[in-house]
Amino acid sequence: MRYRTFNAFVVSAALVFLAPLLLTACGDTSKPRPEFLSTDISDVNFGEDFRLTDHNGNVRTLSDFKGKVVVLFFGYTHCPDVCPATMSNLATAMDKLGPDAARVQVLFVTVDPERDTPPVLQQYLSAFNPTFLGLSGSAQATKAVTKEFKIVAQKQPGEAAGHHTVDHSTGTYIFDTNGKLRLYVTSDKDADVFAHDISELLKTSA
């Protein structure tokens, strides 16, 4: 089975690397700055919102989850490796967070709405954590949200109808409790990285 990964940050990698060097010491120093293990992308100007339907039939936007850290991943339920591995890491991270997990919302946006119906998404995600929400939209809505978040998603034909695969970006976005996009977590990071960085964001908003 063919499966390729994409990195949406090749072009902006240099800017992401240099951004911390451009910060001044003029801000509030009463609180220590968080030390993240993933990539801080607080200065990017994309990924501001979405409008999709969750697997319970409710239309959702980012503002619905204000007050929580939002973890956003794009994938599909027939994905053979990265998607289940990421969901498993996030489920473990939620366990590590303990009571703080109630202040976190994991969202799984399907890039394969043709097959990932709401019941399919619900069954898939409940196997990892019952609080995880699946989001989907029409082909047009899916195209719009992947463009907004600079996600690559390319359908690859299979040997028979309905057996296609989808090559897609494999990183995870994390928003702070104010709905600001803050972090990008590459697919090689484990549950400890997710738990640490989510905890850091929760501390800064406490």
Buried (B, 14 or more C-beta within 10 A) or exposed (E): EEBEBBBBBEEBEEEBEEBEEEEEEEEEEEEEEBEBBBBBBBBBEEBEEBBBBBBEEEEBEBEBBEEBBBBBBBBBBBBEEBBBBBBBBBBBBBEBBEEBBEBBBBBBBBBBBBBBBBEBBBEBBEEBBEBBBBBBBEEEBBEBBBEBBBBBBEBEEEEEEEEBBBBBBBBBBBBBBEBEBBBBBBBEBBBEBBBBBBBBBBEBEE
